[in-house]
Amino acid sequence: MEQVMALGSSGELGSLAAVLLAAGFISGIIAGLLGVGGGIILVPVLFQTFVFFGFPEYLQIHMAVGTSLAIICFTATQSTRSHYKKGAVDVEVLKSWGGFVAAGALAGAIAARFVAPAGLKIIFATLVLTMAFRMVLSQNAGEASQSSLSETLQKALSSLIGFFSALMGIGGGTLSVPLLNASGHDVHRAVGTSSAIGVLIAVPAAIGFIIGGWSLPDLPPFAFGYVNALAFALMIPTSMLGAPLGVRLAHRMSKKALNTIFASFLFISGGRMVLALLF
């Protein structure tokens, strides 16, 4: 394909594969530790990978998002299993929110095709930084609060979490952990339940990105719509290895420490995307 650059030296390809494997492992640890899908790490790394290979600009961010969601299907499942064994997954919340989250995620995946690349970056940065400021300013950061949100409002917000998480290529933890905390869950239980919510987001969203990009002309090799199978295959094994380790770390930390790490993580990831917009 003329639009994709020549594959370079074996050394370059080896270095790139090593970066993808390491990013997969780190994203798995973060998924287990913070109840996110790991997309905050996956999306920037995949984006730079597709830039390196000279993918068309109109595909780069969308394919990074779609591939991230496909990886999260497995990472979030592994993380959920580990949290569930520790009794940190609220099944009743999943029953209540599940359909709304999945419907929102599918809608977000379909809508992503019609959003300009810069728009996806702006959405990513804005929502992540908003959540970071909320956690820092919260007077009861890291502690469960009495829910002040009606069940109807929680369901409506959960559908928006699915929608925007699909647009950003993340498992939704950056949005669902604060919502779960505001709904009366302490940070450990919020993180565990958020991992399961990540599965409900990633599966329909990944399918939506495959369908949404399926008919595009001049797709690069190994592409199934907006999902790149080669990057997916490289990152899945290490991401699934990292997830249980992250869960063990999460349950050894105090609520305050876990909350501080989560807020710091949001500031870093949001700031990175702002820099990508500016430079």
C-alpha positions, 0 to 999 in steps of 0.5 A: 500500500503506497500510503504506508511507509516501508517497514524499515530495518529489523532493528526498528521493528524489534524496538517498536515491538518491544515498546508495544509489549512493554506498553501492554504490560504497563496498561495491564497493571494500570487496569488492575490498579485503577479499575480503568481499561488501560486505554490511557496508555494504549491510545497514545502508544498506538497513535505514535505507532501508526504515525511511525508506520505512515498510516493515513492521518485520518486513520491514526487516532481512530485506529488507536482508539478502536485497537485500544478498545479491542485490547481492553475487552481482554484486559478488563475481563482479566482485571474483573476476575481478579477483583471479583475474587477479592469481593470488590465487584458490585454485581447489583450495580452491573445489573442496574447500569449494564444495559445503559453502559453498553448502549452508550458505548455502541452509540459512541463507537458509531459516532466516532467515525463522524468526529474529526481526529482533533475532536477526539483529542479534545474530548479525551483531554477535557473529560480526563482533566475534569475528573482529575480536578473533581477528585482533587477538590473533593473534600472526602477524596478516597472515602465513600460518600452517601449517594446523593444521586438518584438511580435514574440519574446514575443510569443516565450518567452511566450511558454517557460514560459508555458513550464518551469512553468509546469515543476516547478508547478507554475502559471508562474507569476515569469516569466510572470510578468518580461516579461510583464513589459519588454513588456511595462506594469506597475507592477499592470497590469502585475500582473493582466494579469499574473493571467490570464496567470496562468490559461492558464498554469495550465489547460493544464499542470494539464491535462498533469500531470494526463495523464503522471502519469496515468499508473505508478505502485503503485500509492498512494491512492487518486492519479490521475496520478501525482495529489493527490485528497485529498491534492487538496480537502483540499487546494482549499477552503482556496486558493480561499478565499485568492486570492481576499484578495491578489488582494485588497492588490496589488491595495493598494500598490505603484508600487515600494513596489509591485515590491520590495515584488515580488523580495524578494519573488523570492529570498526566494522561490529560496533560499528554493529550493537551500537548498533542493538540498544541504541538 
